[in-house]
Amino acid sequence: MSDALSRMLAERDWILADGATGTNLFNMGLSSGDAPEFWNETEQDKIRALYSGAVDAGSDLFLTNSFGSNASRLKLHNAAHRARELSRMAAEIGRDIADKAGRPVIVAGSQGPTGEIMAPMGSLTHEIAVEMFHEQAEGLKEGGADVLWVETISAPEEMKAAAEAAKLADMPLCATMSFDTAGRTMMGVTSEAWAKLAEKLTKVPLAYGANCGVGASDLLRTVLGFSSLGGDLPIIAKGNAGIPKYVDGHIHYDGTPDLMADYAVLARDSGATIIGGCCGTMPEHLEKMRAALETRPKGPRPSLEEIAERLGGFSSASDGTGADAAAAPERKRRRRRG
């Protein structure tokens, strides 16, 4: 294994990823509806602050500000032609921050969904999807990303296209799907189906898993589903910092740093190797997550009841596979509020 993330996976029992991109950028002044990728050119100090915030809080890996820097999403801002350029800029800033960290830090080139429906249900063909992901991947590669990080995918067809693009770019890959509809992705994929697909992709990822979705409890139930299958690929857990609430005109996530510390340890004990946060996760959450992973000994695989007790109950009765519909606790009032 020669790439940076493979080396880190071989040497470490766990790797702390970063937190939210959008939540942090909104706090820095990004307006709803604006493309955050433009900030890679116009607000570079803020993007540097985003990356540095994660690294300074203890993250071993952070995602670039390139989630939507594909031609499909950028065309909404009349900038489809800038997909490769903006992706490169995102990675270049990240490379500089990582190289100055004084320790190994992985720059993961974020690639989000195209926002279109894949054929035959929609108009996006496999060939065009591969082309868009490949263009973005080449920009991230040029900018110095260590690995492509395909995230928040719902459709297996789109994941297949992204994996094919990673192979064309000759880049290592990590990949996550988002399980937010009764334990399934928006397109109906279960955790078991995703685990099986991951091992058969054109470019097999270094690690696979889940991100975003509903709350931390739901994501860990999905992680337990992955680990119970006994596959060989390391598992990624990147859960939201609690549940979003509309407070004083903006979205607030109710997960405290202490709750996310519990989540990080439970994620590790559930079988995850790469552990981070998604929406709502700030540097103060990451600091507590790092401290917990470093100081709390590894424990047994947690039960659903333990997860619900420590993080709050689940948003649905089943994990989507139908195997535990009767066993999953209902969502209860959380012990800690943000």
C-alpha positions in Angstrom: 0.0 0.0 0.0 1.6 3.2 -1.1 -1.0 6.0 -0.8 -1.2 8.1 2.3 -4.6 6.9 3.6 -3.7 3.3 3.1 -0.6 3.8 5.2 -2.6 5.5 7.9 -5.2 2.7 7.9 -2.5 0.1 8.3 -1.0 1.9 11.2 -4.0 3.2 13.2 -6.9 1.6 15.0 -9.0 4.7 14.3 -8.8 7.9 12.2 -10.6 11.1 13.1 -12.2 12.8 10.1 -13.5 16.3 10.1 -16.9 17.9 10.8 -19.4 19.9 8.8 -18.5 22.0 5.7 -21.8 23.8 5.1 -22.6 24.6 8.7 -19.2 26.1 9.3 -19.3 28.1 6.1 -22.8 29.5 6.9 -21.4 30.6 10.2 -18.7 32.4 8.3 -21.2 34.3 6.2 -22.1 32.1 3.3 -25.7 32.9 2.1 -28.3 30.2 1.4 -28.4 29.4 -2.3 -24.8 30.5 -3.0 -22.3 28.0 -4.3 -19.6 27.6 -1.5 -17.1 26.4 -4.2 -16.8 30.0 -5.4 -15.2 30.8 -2.0 -12.2 28.6 -3.1 -11.3 31.7 -5.2 -12.9 34.7 -3.6 -12.7 33.8 0.2 -9.6 31.7 0.4 -8.9 32.8 4.0 -12.2 31.5 5.1 -11.6 28.1 3.4 -8.2 28.0 5.0 -9.9 28.7 8.4 -12.4 25.9 7.7 -9.6 23.3 7.0 -7.4 24.6 9.8 -10.3 24.4 12.3 -10.6 20.7 11.8 -6.8 20.1 11.8 -6.3 22.2 15.0 -9.1 20.3 16.7 -7.4 17.0 16.0 -8.7 15.7 12.7 -6.4 13.3 10.8 -8.4 13.8 7.6 -10.5 16.6 6.2 -12.7 17.0 3.2 -12.2 19.7 0.6 -14.8 22.4 -0.2 -15.7 20.8 -3.5 -18.9 18.9 -2.6 -20.8 20.6 -5.4 -18.0 21.4 -7.8 -19.3 19.2 -10.6 -20.7 20.5 -13.9 -24.3 19.6 -13.1 -24.4 21.6 -9.8 -22.3 24.4 -11.1 -24.5 25.0 -14.1 -27.1 26.3 -11.7 -24.7 29.2 -11.2 -23.6 29.5 -14.8 -20.2 28.0 -13.9 -20.3 24.4 -15.3 -17.1 25.1 -17.2 -15.3 25.8 -14.0 -15.8 22.4 -12.3 -12.2 21.2 -12.7 -10.7 24.6 -11.8 -12.7 25.1 -8.6 -12.0 21.5 -7.6 -8.3 22.1 -8.1 -8.5 25.3 -6.0 -10.2 23.5 -3.1 -7.5 20.8 -3.0 -4.6 23.2 -3.3 -5.7 25.1 -0.2 -6.2 21.9 1.6 -2.8 20.5 0.5 -1.1 23.6 1.9 -2.9 23.3 5.3 -2.1 19.6 5.5 1.6 20.0 4.6 2.0 22.6 7.4 0.2 20.5 10.1 3.4 18.9 11.5 1.9 15.5 11.4 0.3 13.2 8.8 -3.1 14.7 7.6 -5.1 13.4 4.7 -6.7 15.7 2.1 -9.9 14.1 0.9 -11.3 15.5 -2.2 -15.1 15.7 -1.6 -17.4 14.7 -4.4 -21.1 15.0 -3.8 -24.0 13.8 -6.0 -24.8 15.5 -9.3 -28.3 16.5 -8.2 -29.7 14.7 -11.2 -31.6 11.4 -11.5 -29.8 8.6 -13.3 -31.2 6.9 -16.3 -33.5 5.1 -16.9 -35.6 6.9 -14.2 -34.0 10.3 -15.2 -32.0 11.8 -18.0 -28.5 11.5 -16.6 -26.7 8.7 -18.5 -23.9 6.7 -17.0 -21.4 8.0 -19.6 -22.2 11.7 -18.8 -22.1 11.0 -15.0 -18.7 9.4 -15.3 -17.5 12.3 -17.4 -18.6 14.8 -14.7 -17.1 12.9 -11.8 -13.9 12.4 -13.8 -13.5 16.1 -14.6 -13.9 16.9 -10.9 -11.6 14.1 -9.8 -8.8 15.3 -12.1 -9.1 18.8 -10.7 -8.8 17.4 -7.1 -5.9 15.3 -8.1 -4.1 18.3 -9.7 -4.7 20.2 -6.5 -3.0 17.6 -4.4 -5.8 15.6 -2.8 -4.7 12.3 -1.3 -8.0 10.4 -1.9 -11.3 11.0 -3.6 -14.2 11.1 -1.1 -17.5 10.4 -2.7 -20.3 11.2 -0.2 -24.0 11.6 0.4 -24.9 9.3 -2.5 -28.3 7.8 -2.7 -28.4 5.9 -6.0 -26.2 2.9 -6.7 -25.9 3.9 -10.4 -24.4 7.2 -9.4 -21.9 5.5 -7.1 -20.9 3.2 -9.9 -20.2 6.2 -12.1 -18.1 7.9 -9.4 -16.1 4.8 -8.9 -15.4 4.4 -12.6 -14.3 8.0 -12.7 -11.9 7.4 -9.8 -10.4 4.5 -11.7 -9.9 6.7 -14.8 -8.2 9.3 -12.6 -6.1 6.6 -11.0 -7.0 7.9 -7.5 -7.8 6.0 -4.3 -11.4 6.2 -3.2 -13.5 6.4 -0.1 -17.3 6.4 -0.5 -20.3 6.9 1.7 -24.1 6.8 1.1 -26.7 8.7 3.1 -29.4 6.6 4.9 -32.2 9.0 5.7 -35.5 7.4 4.9 -36.4 4.7 7.4 -32.9 3.2 7.3 -32.6 3.4 3.5 -31.2 5.9 1.1 -33.5 8.2 -0.8 -33.4 5.7 -3.7 -34.2 2.7 -1.4 -30.7 1.2 -0.9 -30.2 -0.7 2.4 -27.0 -0.9 4.4 -26.5 -4.5 3.3 -27.0 -3.7 -0.3 -24.4 -0.9 -0.1 -21.9 -3.1 1.6 -22.2 -5.7 -1.1 -22.0 -3.1 -3.8 -18.9 -1.5 -2.4 -16.8 -4.6 -2.8 -17.9 -5.0 -6.4 -17.3 -1.4 -7.7 -15.0 -0.8 -10.6 -12.7 1.0 -8.1 -13.0 -0.7 -4.8 -12.9 1.9 -2.0 -10.2 1.9 0.7 -13.1 2.4 3.1 -16.9 2.8 2.8 -19.7 3.7 5.0 -22.4 6.3 5.8 -22.7 10.0 6.3 -25.3 12.6 7.1 -28.8 11.0 7.2 -30.9 11.8 10.3 -29.1 11.8 13.7 -26.1 10.1 15.2 -28.2 7.2 16.5 -29.5 6.3 13.1 -26.1 6.4 11.6 -24.7 4.0 14.2 -27.5 1.6 13.6 -26.4 1.6 10.0 -22.8 1.1 11.0 -23.8 -1.9 13.1 -25.4 -3.3 10.0 -22.2 -2.9 8.0 -20.0 -4.5 10.7 -22.4 -7.4 11.2 -21.8 -8.5 7.6 -18.1 -9.2 8.4 -16.7 -7.6 5.3 -13.0 -6.7 4.8 -13.3 -3.0 4.0 -12.8 -0.4 6.8 -16.0 1.4 7.8 -16.6 5.1 7.7 -19.0 6.8 10.2 -19.7 10.5 9.7 -22.9 11.4 11.5 -24.7 14.6 12.1 -24.3 16.5 15.4 -27.7 15.6 16.7 -31.0 16.5 15.1 -31.6 19.8 13.2 -34.0 22.3 14.8 -35.2 25.6 13.4 -34.2 28.2 16.0 -34.3 32.0 15.5 -34.4 31.8 11.8 -31.7 29.3 11.2 -31.0 25.6 11.5 -29.4 24.5 14.7 -28.1 21.0 15.5 -28.8 19.9 19.1 -25.8 17.5 19.5 -23.4 18.8 22.2 -19.7 18.2 22.1 -20.1 15.7 24.9 -22.8 13.8 23.0 -20.5 13.7 19.9 -17.7 12.4 22.1 -20.0 9.5 23.1 -21.0 9.0 19.5 -17.3 8.8 18.4 -16.6 6.1 21.0 -19.7 4.2 20.1 -18.9 4.4 16.4 -15.5 2.9 17.1 -17.0 0.1 19.2 -19.6 -0.5 16.5 -16.8 -1.3 14.0 -16.0 2.0 12.4 -12.4 3.0 11.6 -12.8 6.4 10.1 -14.9 8.5 12.4 -16.1 12.1 11.9 -19.1 14.4 11.9 -21.4 15.8 9.3 -23.9 18.6 9.5 -23.7 20.7 12.6 -20.3 19.3 13.7 -17.9 22.1 14.7 -14.3 22.2 15.9 -15.5 22.1 19.5 -17.2 18.8 18.8 -14.1 17.4 17.1 -11.9 18.3 20.1 -14.1 16.3 22.4 -14.3 13.4 19.9 -10.6 13.2 19.7 -10.1 13.3 23.5 -12.7 10.5 23.9 -11.1 8.3 21.3 -7.7 8.8 22.9 -8.7 8.2 26.5 -11.6 5.8 26.6 -10.7 2.2 26.2 -12.3 0.1 23.4 -15.5 -1.5 24.6 -17.8 -4.3 23.4 -20.1 -3.8 20.5 -23.0 -1.6 21.7 -26.6 -2.7 21.6 -29.3 -0.6 20.0 -30.7 0.1 23.5 -27.3 1.5 24.6 -27.0 3.7 21.6 -30.6 5.0 22.2 -29.9 5.7 25.8 -26.7 7.6 25.2 -27.5 9.4 22.0 -31.3 9.5 21.8 -33.7 7.0 20.1 -34.1 6.3 16.4 -36.2 8.1 13.9 -37.7 5.0 12.5 -38.6 1.5 13.8 -36.3 -0.3 11.4 -32.9 0.0 9.9 -34.4 -0.7 6.5 -33.5 -4.4 6.2 -36.6 -5.5 8.2 -34.5 -7.6 10.6 -34.9 -5.4 13.7 -38.1 -3.6 13.3 -39.4 -4.8 16.7 -36.1 -4.2 18.5 -35.4 -0.6 17.6 -36.3 1.9 20.4 -38.4 4.9 19.5 -36.7 8.3 19.5 -36.8 9.7 23.0 -36.0 13.1 24.5 -32.2 13.5 24.4 -30.2 13.6 27.6 -28.2 16.6 26.4 -29.5 19.5 24.5 -27.5 21.9 22.2 
